[in-house]
Amino acid sequence: MSHNKIAENVKAVSAFSSERIGAATIFYNGFPITTGAVMIDTRDYDSADMILNIGTAQGAVATLFNSIVHSASNNPTAAIPVTSGTFTTRSTSDGGAVIAEASLLTKDLLRYIALKTEVQDSNAAATVDFSALCVLGTADSLAVSKTLEIDV
């Protein structure tokens, strides 16, 4: 039975599980390319909000680059940058924690998207607490079927 609630039109997807990251690494949706990086399928959705939760960067030099990439296949190695899809670079000199958000019209992009996170540091002790969430959405008239844990 359809209740026409917001849950039928949005889908939340982890774009980076909460983690303290430090070593110079490139991640796609929270995974290095060598350990199962996958992309987010936007097929049934018109838009996406990417929400970054960036903790205070610590260490001699810790710099965090985040951008959004897209691809016609679920393959991060084939992904290309989304035009104007780069977040502000964060580093130890920026001070405290910050939430950064991007809005994408996914129907104008290739089918799969990913948050590309690059950690650059010159000190093994440099770290930043980080997580990201992607919320996919579609027009109200195009409800998407899904199973909910709670539906009241």
N, CA, C and O of each residue as an XYZ file, in Angstrom:
608
protein
N       0.836     -1.174      0.000
C       0.000      0.000      0.000
C       0.879      1.234      0.000
O       1.791      1.340      0.821
N       0.631      2.148     -0.883
C       1.415      3.371     -0.996
C       0.851      4.454     -0.091
O      -0.349      4.728     -0.097
N       1.728      5.060      0.678
C       1.335      6.138      1.579
C       1.778      7.503      1.056
O       1.482      8.527      1.671
N       2.481      7.524     -0.065
C       3.006      8.746     -0.661
C       3.848      9.558      0.314
O       3.780     10.787      0.328
N       4.632      8.877      1.121
C       5.553      9.552      2.026
C       6.870      9.787      1.310
O       7.112      9.240      0.235
N       7.711     10.599      1.912
C       8.996     10.941      1.313
C       9.862      9.703      1.082
O      10.688      9.695      0.170
N       9.687      8.657      1.894
C      10.505      7.449      1.763
C      10.361      6.792      0.400
O      11.263      6.073     -0.030
N       9.262      7.017     -0.282
C       9.058      6.404     -1.584
C       9.800      7.157     -2.689
O       9.860      6.694     -3.829
N      10.355      8.298     -2.355
C      10.991      9.134     -3.367
C      12.459      9.423     -3.105
O      13.110     10.102     -3.899
N      12.985      8.916     -2.003
C      14.392      9.131     -1.690
C      15.059      7.830     -1.289
O      14.398      6.883     -0.862
N      16.371      7.795     -1.432
C      17.164      6.646     -1.004
C      18.479      7.178     -0.449
O      19.197      7.907     -1.133
N      18.793      6.814      0.788
C      20.059      7.213      1.413
C      21.081      6.106      1.194
O      20.791      4.929      1.407
N      22.278      6.495      0.768
C      23.355      5.553      0.479
C      24.621      6.067      1.152
O      24.938      7.252      1.051
N      25.337      5.199      1.828
C      26.609      5.609      2.418
C      27.610      5.865      1.291
O      27.848      5.005      0.443
N      28.186      7.055      1.301
C      29.209      7.376      0.319
C      30.601      7.263      0.940
O      31.608      7.267      0.233
N      30.644      7.162      2.275
C      31.908      6.949      2.979
C      31.549      6.660      4.424
O      31.110      7.560      5.140
N      31.726      5.415      4.869
C      31.430      5.067      6.260
C      32.359      5.838      7.185
O      33.505      6.120      6.837
N      31.854      6.176      8.366
C      32.622      6.950      9.329
C      33.951      6.274      9.640
O      33.994      5.107     10.031
N      35.023      7.019      9.462
C      36.352      6.441      9.619
C      37.364      7.544      9.889
O      37.175      8.684      9.463
N      38.433      7.209     10.595
C      39.577      8.116     10.744
C      40.562      7.728      9.652
O      41.102      6.622      9.655
N      40.790      8.637      8.727
C      41.663      8.326      7.593
C      42.930      9.166      7.685
O      42.912     10.275      8.218
N      44.028      8.628      7.162
C      45.275      9.353      7.284
C      46.275      9.099      6.186
O      46.790     10.048      5.594
N      46.564      7.858      5.900
C      47.600      7.573      4.903
C      47.183      8.122      3.543
O      46.000      8.146      3.203
N      48.166      8.557      2.778
C      47.888      9.084      1.442
C      47.224      7.999      0.612
O      47.867      7.033      0.202
N      45.932      8.169      0.370
C      45.120      7.153     -0.304
C      44.047      7.843     -1.141
O      43.640      8.963     -0.834
N      43.592      7.176     -2.191
C      42.437      7.633     -2.959
C      41.318      6.628     -2.722
O      41.497      5.423     -2.899
N      40.146      7.152     -2.315
C      38.983      6.316     -2.045
C      37.872      6.644     -3.039
O      37.743      7.786     -3.480
N      37.074      5.642     -3.385
C      35.832      5.822     -4.137
C      34.714      5.296     -3.253
O      34.657      4.099     -2.971
N      33.824      6.181     -2.812
C      32.753      5.819     -1.880
C      33.296      5.072     -0.663
O      32.669      4.137     -0.163
N      34.471      5.499     -0.193
C      35.039      4.966      1.038
C      35.954      3.771      0.898
O      36.441      3.255      1.905
N      36.204      3.311     -0.321
C      37.059      2.145     -0.517
C      38.184      2.462     -1.498
O      37.957      3.120     -2.514
N      39.402      1.993     -1.196
C      40.470      2.103     -2.198
C      40.104      1.282     -3.434
O      39.350      0.315     -3.332
N      40.608      1.641     -4.547
C      40.280      0.980     -5.814
C      40.630     -0.516     -5.760
O      40.016     -1.322     -6.459
N      41.603     -0.879     -4.942
C      42.065     -2.271     -4.873
C      41.228     -3.138     -3.940
O      41.412     -4.355     -3.917
N      40.309     -2.546     -3.166
C      39.565     -3.346     -2.189
C      38.059     -3.178     -2.329
O      37.366     -2.944     -1.339
N      37.553     -3.294     -3.536
C      36.117     -3.367     -3.740
C      35.389     -2.052     -3.904
O      34.217     -1.955     -3.541
N      36.038     -1.051     -4.431
C      35.360      0.228     -4.667
C      34.239      0.038     -5.685
O      34.438     -0.575     -6.733
N      33.065      0.568     -5.368
C      31.922      0.523     -6.274
C      31.303      1.901     -6.352
O      31.633      2.786     -5.563
N      30.417      2.079     -7.293
C      29.777      3.366     -7.513
C      28.307      3.287     -7.113
O      27.788      2.201     -6.859
N      27.645      4.426     -7.057
C      26.239      4.521     -6.684
C      25.403      4.558     -7.951
O      25.619      5.401     -8.822
N      24.444      3.639     -8.053
C      23.565      3.558     -9.220
C      22.445      4.588     -9.077
O      21.670      4.529     -8.123
N      22.355      5.518    -10.005
C      21.353      6.588     -9.948
C      20.197      6.351    -10.920
O      19.408      7.264    -11.163
N      20.083      5.162    -11.473
C      19.135      4.892    -12.555
C      17.710      5.375    -12.286
O      17.111      6.001    -13.160
N      17.159      5.111    -11.123
C      15.766      5.465    -10.850
C      15.603      6.841    -10.201
O      14.510      7.178     -9.746
N      16.652      7.626    -10.152
C      16.610      8.892     -9.412
C      17.056     10.058    -10.295
O      17.921      9.915    -11.159
N      16.441     11.210    -10.051
C      16.727     12.406    -10.849
C      17.805     13.289    -10.247
O      18.458     14.052    -10.959
N      17.995     13.187     -8.928
C      18.931     14.090     -8.270
C      19.610     13.387     -7.104
O      19.173     12.324     -6.663
N      20.673     13.989     -6.617
C      21.392     13.460     -5.456
C      21.963     14.618     -4.658
O      22.436     15.606     -5.220
N      21.911     14.483     -3.338
C      22.627     15.386     -2.446
C      23.756     14.582     -1.840
O      23.533     13.493     -1.312
N      24.966     15.108     -1.910
C      26.128     14.470     -1.309
C      26.489     15.308     -0.089
O      26.784     16.497     -0.211
N      26.465     14.685      1.091
C      26.698     15.395      2.343
C      27.969     14.859      2.983
O      28.050     13.676      3.313
N      28.961     15.725      3.161
C      30.232     15.348      3.758
C      30.275     15.822      5.200
O      29.880     16.949      5.499
N      30.748     14.975      6.083
C      30.959     15.314      7.478
C      32.458     15.213      7.717
O      33.008     14.120      7.858
N      33.111     16.375      7.761
C      34.571     16.418      7.828
C      34.990     16.872      9.216
O      34.656     17.977      9.644
N      35.721     16.015      9.917
C      36.234     16.360     11.235
C      37.464     17.244     11.117
O      37.893     17.582     10.014
N      38.023     17.613     12.250
C      39.221     18.448     12.271
C      40.418     17.641     11.783
O      40.699     16.562     12.305
N      41.114     18.160     10.791
C      42.319     17.503     10.290
C      43.437     17.709     11.311
O      43.632     18.815     11.817
N      44.162     16.642     11.605
C      45.213     16.704     12.618
C      46.513     16.180     12.037
O      46.512     15.276     11.202
N      47.621     16.754     12.483
C      48.924     16.303     12.033
C      49.677     17.454     11.395
O      49.138     18.549     11.234
N      50.909     17.204     11.038
C      51.759     18.247     10.463
C      51.128     18.840      9.212
O      50.971     20.056      9.106
N      50.771     17.987      8.272
C      50.082     18.429      7.063
C      49.075     17.352      6.698
O      49.452     16.225      6.376
N      47.808     17.694      6.748
C      46.769     16.758      6.321
C      45.838     17.522      5.403
O      45.231     18.509      5.819
N      45.717     17.090      4.185
C      44.874     17.757      3.200
C      43.898     16.739      2.623
O      44.274     15.613      2.300
N      42.632     17.157      2.500
C      41.573     16.284      2.034
C      40.903     16.904      0.811
O      40.371     18.012      0.871
N      40.941     16.170     -0.296
C      40.293     16.600     -1.534
C      39.088     15.693     -1.771
O      39.209     14.473     -1.665
N      37.924     16.269     -2.091
C      36.727     15.500     -2.406
C      36.125     16.013     -3.699
O      35.980     17.218     -3.901
N      35.778     15.080     -4.569
C      35.123     15.450     -5.816
C      34.129     14.355     -6.187
O      34.170     13.249     -5.648
N      33.251     14.679     -7.104
C      32.263     13.720     -7.571
C      32.625     13.312     -8.989
O      32.903     14.151     -9.845
N      32.615     12.002     -9.216
C      32.921     11.452    -10.537
C      31.714     10.651    -11.020
O      30.869     10.242    -10.224
N      31.644     10.435    -12.324
C      30.541      9.638    -12.877
C      31.047      8.746    -13.990
O      32.102      8.983    -14.578
N      30.253      7.696    -14.268
C      30.663      6.700    -15.256
C      29.430      6.010    -15.832
O      28.382      5.954    -15.189
N      29.564      5.495    -17.033
C      28.487      4.724    -17.651
C      28.433      3.305    -17.101
O      27.441      2.603    -17.299
N      29.499      2.868    -16.404
C      29.537      1.523    -15.829
C      29.906      1.620    -14.346
O      30.409      2.644    -13.886
N      29.651      0.553    -13.621
C      29.961      0.504    -12.197
C      31.444      0.196    -12.009
O      31.814     -0.820    -11.420
N      32.280      1.092    -12.522
C      33.720      0.875    -12.519
C      34.425      2.196    -12.226
O      34.537      3.034    -13.121
N      34.904      2.409    -10.994
C      35.552      3.674    -10.661
C      36.762      4.010    -11.528
O      37.072      5.187    -11.714
N      37.454      3.001    -12.064
C      38.625      3.299    -12.893
C      38.223      3.948    -14.219
O      39.051      4.578    -14.876
N      36.957      3.798    -14.612
C      36.472      4.404    -15.848
C      35.781      5.751    -15.586
O      35.318      6.399    -16.525
N      35.711      6.169    -14.335
C      34.972      7.379    -13.977
C      35.701      8.645    -14.397
O      36.930      8.707    -14.416
N      34.903      9.648    -14.734
C      35.442     10.960    -15.093
C      34.856     12.010    -14.143
O      33.762     11.816    -13.612
N      35.569     13.114    -13.926
C      35.060     14.138    -13.008
C      33.771     14.778    -13.515
O      33.598     14.990    -14.715
N      32.872     15.082    -12.582
C      31.679     15.860    -12.890
C      32.115     17.314    -13.000
O      32.823     17.811    -12.124
N      31.708     18.000    -14.054
C      32.058     19.407    -14.227
C      31.573     20.207    -13.028
O      30.409     20.100    -12.644
N      32.445     21.002    -12.437
C      32.163     21.809    -11.235
C      31.795     20.935    -10.043
O      31.076     21.388     -9.152
N      32.269     19.698    -10.006
C      31.920     18.764     -8.943
C      33.003     18.577     -7.900
O      33.149     17.484     -7.354
N      33.774     19.631     -7.608
C      34.850     19.536     -6.628
C      34.514     20.352     -5.389
O      34.155     21.525     -5.484
N      34.634     19.717     -4.223
C      34.425     20.407     -2.956
C      35.656     21.242     -2.605
O      36.734     21.034     -3.160
N      35.487     22.179     -1.687
C      36.605     22.972     -1.188
C      37.610     22.048     -0.507
O      37.221     21.175      0.269
N      38.894     22.230     -0.789
C      39.944     21.450     -0.161
C      40.010     21.793      1.323
O      39.942     22.965      1.694
N      40.140     20.784      2.167
C      40.227     20.987      3.620
C      41.613     20.574      4.098
O      42.192     19.614      3.591
N      42.148     21.313      5.087
C      43.465     20.973      5.627
C      43.537     21.327      7.103
O      42.587     21.864      7.673
N      44.673     21.023      7.714
C      44.855     21.270      9.141
C      44.695     22.745      9.488
O      44.335     23.066     10.621
N      44.944     23.627      8.573
C      44.845     25.062      8.858
C      43.409     25.582      8.828
O      43.174     26.748      9.145
N      42.449     24.742      8.454
C      41.059     25.197      8.336
C      40.315     25.263      9.657
O      39.209     25.800      9.706
N      40.883     24.738     10.720
C      40.199     24.785     12.010
C      39.333     23.564     12.238
O      39.740     22.444     11.929
N      38.135     23.773     12.779
C      37.268     22.694     13.230
C      36.517     21.960     12.147
O      36.748     22.128     10.950
N      35.596     21.128     12.633
C      34.795     20.274     11.768
C      33.849     21.095     10.898
O      33.492     22.224     11.236
N      33.454     20.511      9.781
C      32.570     21.200      8.842
C      31.672     20.177      8.136
O      32.059     19.026      7.938
N      30.483     20.614      7.768
C      29.601     19.817      6.912
C      29.556     20.523      5.561
O      29.309     21.727      5.493
N      29.791     19.781      4.503
C      29.749     20.338      3.151
C      28.718     19.544      2.357
O      28.616     18.327      2.507
N      27.958     20.230      1.519
C      26.887     19.570      0.773
C      26.929     19.976     -0.694
O      27.231     21.120     -1.034
N      26.622     19.019     -1.546
C      26.531     19.274     -2.983
C      25.202     18.730     -3.487
O      24.703     17.727     -2.978
N      24.640     19.381     -4.471
C      23.407     18.921     -5.089
C      23.677     18.652     -6.568
O      24.263     19.481     -7.263
N      23.244     17.490     -7.035
C      23.516     17.072     -8.412
C      22.218     16.723     -9.120
O      21.328     16.109     -8.531
N      22.112     17.109    -10.364
C      21.001     16.668    -11.199
C      21.492     15.411    -11.914
O      22.071     15.492    -12.998
N      21.258     14.255    -11.305
C      21.841     13.009    -11.806
C      21.299     12.595    -13.165
O      21.967     11.868    -13.900
N      20.107     13.044    -13.508
C      19.570     12.667    -14.821
C      20.372     13.295    -15.960
O      20.229     12.891    -17.114
N      21.219     14.285    -15.641
C      22.091     14.901    -16.641
C      23.496     14.301    -16.633
O      24.363     14.733    -17.392
N      23.721     13.299    -15.768
C      25.042     12.671    -15.650
C      24.987     11.246    -16.184
O      23.922     10.744    -16.542
N      26.147     10.607    -16.231
C      26.198      9.189    -16.548
C      25.562      8.413    -15.395
O      25.401      8.964    -14.306
N      25.204      7.165    -15.608
C      24.362      6.411    -14.670
C      24.951      6.243    -13.264
O      24.195      6.259    -12.293
N      26.242      6.086    -13.123
C      26.864      5.803    -11.823
C      27.668      7.002    -11.344
O      28.339      7.672    -12.129
N      27.589      7.266    -10.021
C      28.387      8.346     -9.430
C      29.170      7.798     -8.241
O      28.839      6.752     -7.683
N      30.214      8.530     -7.871
C      31.004      8.169     -6.694
C      31.606      9.427     -6.102
O      31.874     10.404     -6.800
N      31.812      9.376     -4.800
C      32.577     10.410     -4.123
C      34.030      9.958     -4.156
O      34.373      8.909     -3.610
N      34.873     10.743     -4.792
C      36.306     10.447     -4.842
C      36.968     11.280     -3.757
O      36.918     12.510     -3.785
N      37.589     10.600     -2.800
C      38.238     11.251     -1.667
C      39.724     10.964     -1.741
O      40.145      9.809     -1.805
N      40.517     12.030     -1.732
C      41.972     11.888     -1.783
C      42.570     12.482     -0.522
O      42.346     13.651     -0.207
N      43.330     11.672      0.195
C      44.035     12.130      1.385
C      45.489     12.339      1.001
O      46.145     11.441      0.471
N      45.982     13.544      1.280
C      47.395     13.827      1.029
C      47.999     14.328      2.327
O      47.479     15.258      2.943
N      49.086     13.718      2.741
C      49.764     14.185      3.942
C      51.258     13.931      3.820
O      51.704     13.086      3.044
N      52.016     14.681      4.603
C      53.456     14.488      4.601
C      53.909     13.920      5.938
O      55.103     13.910      6.235
N      52.973     13.450      6.740
C      53.285     12.955      8.066
C      52.370     11.766      8.323
O      51.154     11.870      8.163
N      52.942     10.651      8.715
C      52.142      9.449      8.959
C      51.114      9.665     10.067
O      50.123      8.937     10.130
N      51.326     10.645     10.938
C      50.403     10.897     12.042
C      49.249     11.810     11.647
O      48.360     12.056     12.462
N      49.239     12.316     10.423
C      48.177     13.214      9.975
C      46.898     12.407      9.746
O      46.915     11.393      9.048
N      45.779     12.866     10.342
C      44.513     12.153     10.209
C      43.359     13.135     10.117
O      43.502     14.314     10.441
N      42.210     12.633      9.669
C      40.962     13.393      9.700
C      39.822     12.389      9.863
O      39.811     11.336      9.225
N      38.863     12.731     10.725
C      37.655     11.920     10.859
C      36.710     12.339      9.747
O      36.509     13.530      9.514
N      36.128     11.359      9.056
C      35.390     11.670      7.842
C      34.259     10.679      7.617
O      34.397      9.491      7.910
N      33.148     11.168      7.101
C      32.066     10.312      6.619
C      31.279     11.092      5.576
O      31.373     12.317      5.506
N      30.504     10.380      4.768
C      29.697     11.040      3.740
C      28.450     10.212      3.470
O      28.461      8.985      3.559
N      27.377     10.916      3.139
C      26.094     10.292      2.834
C      25.601     10.847      1.504
O      25.737     12.039      1.229
N      25.031      9.980      0.691
C      24.425     10.407     -0.563
C      22.930     10.120     -0.468
O      22.527      8.995     -0.171
N      22.111     11.138     -0.721
C      20.661     10.978     -0.686
C      20.142     11.177     -2.103
O      20.198     12.279     -2.649
N      19.636     10.101     -2.690
C      19.087     10.139     -4.038
C      17.613     10.500     -3.967
O      16.918     10.090     -3.037
N      17.130     11.263     -4.937
C      15.715     11.648     -4.948
C      15.127     11.588     -6.340
O      15.844     11.622     -7.340
N      13.807     11.496     -6.386
C      13.091     11.468     -7.650
C      11.825     12.304     -7.527
O      11.421     12.668     -6.422
N      11.213     12.601     -8.635
C       9.987     13.402     -8.636
C       8.891     12.705     -7.843
O       8.836     11.476     -7.811
N       8.012     13.483     -7.199
C       6.943     12.917     -6.357
C       6.064     11.921     -7.092
O       5.576     10.967     -6.485
N       5.855     12.118     -8.364
C       4.948     11.242     -9.105
C       5.589      9.917     -9.500
O       4.916      9.052    -10.061
N       6.883      9.745     -9.217
C       7.591      8.539     -9.633
C       8.119      7.768     -8.428
O       9.331      7.599     -8.291
N       7.237      7.302     -7.559
C       7.649      6.593     -6.362
C       8.495      5.379     -6.726
O       8.239      4.704     -7.724
N       9.511      5.112     -5.898
C      10.401      3.986     -6.099
C      10.087      2.930     -5.033
O      10.013      3.252     -3.847
N       9.904      1.691     -5.443
C       9.566      0.624     -4.508
C      10.798      0.237     -3.704
O      11.878      0.029     -4.258
N      10.618      0.143     -2.368
C      11.701     -0.332     -1.523
C      11.136     -0.834     -0.201
O      10.007     -0.501      0.159
N      11.909     -1.626      0.518
C      11.502     -2.173      1.796
C      11.997     -1.269      2.904
O      13.171     -0.898      2.933
N      11.099     -0.909      3.825
C      11.448     -0.045      4.943
C      11.451     -0.851      6.237
O      10.634     -1.757      6.398
N      12.341     -0.542      7.146
C      12.343     -1.186      8.443
C      11.165     -0.706      9.285
O      10.562     -1.491     10.016
N      10.838      0.576      9.183
C       9.686      1.159      9.868
C       8.870      1.900      8.830
O       9.418      2.694      8.065
N       7.565      1.655      8.789
C       6.671      2.329      7.841
C       5.383      2.655      8.566
O       4.439      1.865      8.556
N       5.342      3.835      9.205
C       4.151      4.239      9.976
C       3.553      5.503      9.439
O       2.549      5.984      9.966
